[in-house]
Amino acid sequence: MKVNVSNSANVGNYSATVKLMNFANSSSGAVGTASGTKALTVYKDNTSTTALATTNYASLQAFTTTAITEGAFTDVEIAAGATKLFIVTLDTSNAVATNTVTVGMSAGNITWTDGYTTSITTVNSLPLLSKTLTY
């Protein structure tokens, strides 16, 4: 999933810093049949960069909404008038036929600061419509 986060041009030329992102995930039962963990990873710009955050699901566990904390997420500064691309990957290897995975982002699933006010969760254009993948 790709998410563009924009910081509108503003009079004070203030940057916005994304402090954390979470994702509203669900699946039709446990996805896959293999043992081991399945990772949800967040990157900026492309998947060749260092991950901003990773959360793991146990083997055969259904995908649920993430609970990434500020301490587990690398801050990303976005200059006034700029947009930053975030890429989310989710390991669905070994999914079986008819399994589904749904990924979305709800209001309150992102926290940011403008350097003056901390822990802002209000943004325009949320929730993002969820997308479902069927195997």
Steps between C-alpha positions, in 0.01 A plus 500: 500500500626849419402806702588857403515743794502868407584805707323796344693819436440727798571859605765403756666247267461240779610142451283211610656197667323164474548329837318173433263320264272205566290299260152351524561143384279196495504158343268207448651279767867426528683579180738232383595156621873538566658550838695811590404864531343720233624860496324826419771754415478875437752678274536851363570574133572135399555155645878526462519744792527411868163404644323766708311235699427129499237302682470123495212256503545148636474205264143427402374813681235713331612849399362766734538876543860588581606657829829666406617747767687829453812339647489226236450737204777713347381863466467641148513875440302645211585854390224756443349445155654153464363145479662183633425148372460224758498137384352220710587138430330199657636146476215285372718214377336161520148643489247240398219527246204708617698679775447876497705785643363852541724800571387854572571805712247661730478843657732499801739246343765767441662732752699807400634826638553844350776594745253695711221254578593138577301183438264633232275227361270714286561479126304560183396209277477223762380233515664353195271252332613149580617274223452122509723238339355154443726197441 
